[in-house]
Amino acid sequence: MEAVASFLLAALALIGSPGPNTLSLAAVGASFGRRRGFAYMMGLNLGMVGVIAIVGTGVAGVVWAVPGLAPAITVLAAAYFVYLAYRIATAPPLRRAEGSARSTAPRWYEGVGLSLVNPKAYAAMAALLSGHVLIESDRLADGLWKVGLLLTTIAVVNVIWLALGAGMTGFLQQERKARVVNIVFALLLLVSVAFAVFS
């Protein structure tokens, strides 16, 4: 139980701290509301299943070892983050967004894409999967327990971040306030990505 508690505390710290996934989710909640952000949140969760599989099977290490591939992936990921930050920064106030065709909330597959290009996600999963042992006598059971605990933690953390963002929607009915908050969220998203890449 001590090993599980230690693992969960580390998971909460790494997964729950501000980063590209959590900040984008709060921004989507603030810009588009809880209901319209739910599909995006589910996409983030599904993408994290992919990240865990990529890290847990060692595929990430193989990919990063291919010459020239890491810089190309980094450039593509950066372009995607800039695109998502632009979508968040230019989202209209929620009341107007609900009736606007041009202000579509990010889709579930965009959440999948964000998780799959999120450098913090790979670093966190590598640290958690390789840095903790829950069941010493059975590697398969150890891995399955860690994956189950990680997915549960990710789901809980994402619900909280979406709710925090959505809790701001009443404040964001005024266009000027909404614009400022959306731009701040977009900038925080870009800063969190830069921090994850260069730290």
Protein Blocks (a to p, Z undefined) as FASTA:
>chain_A
ZZmmmmmmmmmmmmmpgcfklmmmmmmmmmnojklmmmmmmmmmmmmmmmmmmmmnommm
mmmmpghklmmmmmmmmmmmmmmmmmmmmpccfklmmmpmklcccdfklmmmmmmmmmkl
mmmmmmmmmmpcfblmlmklmmmmmmmmmmmmmmmmmmmmmmmmmmmmmmmmpmklmmmm
mmmmmmmmmmmmmmmmmZZ
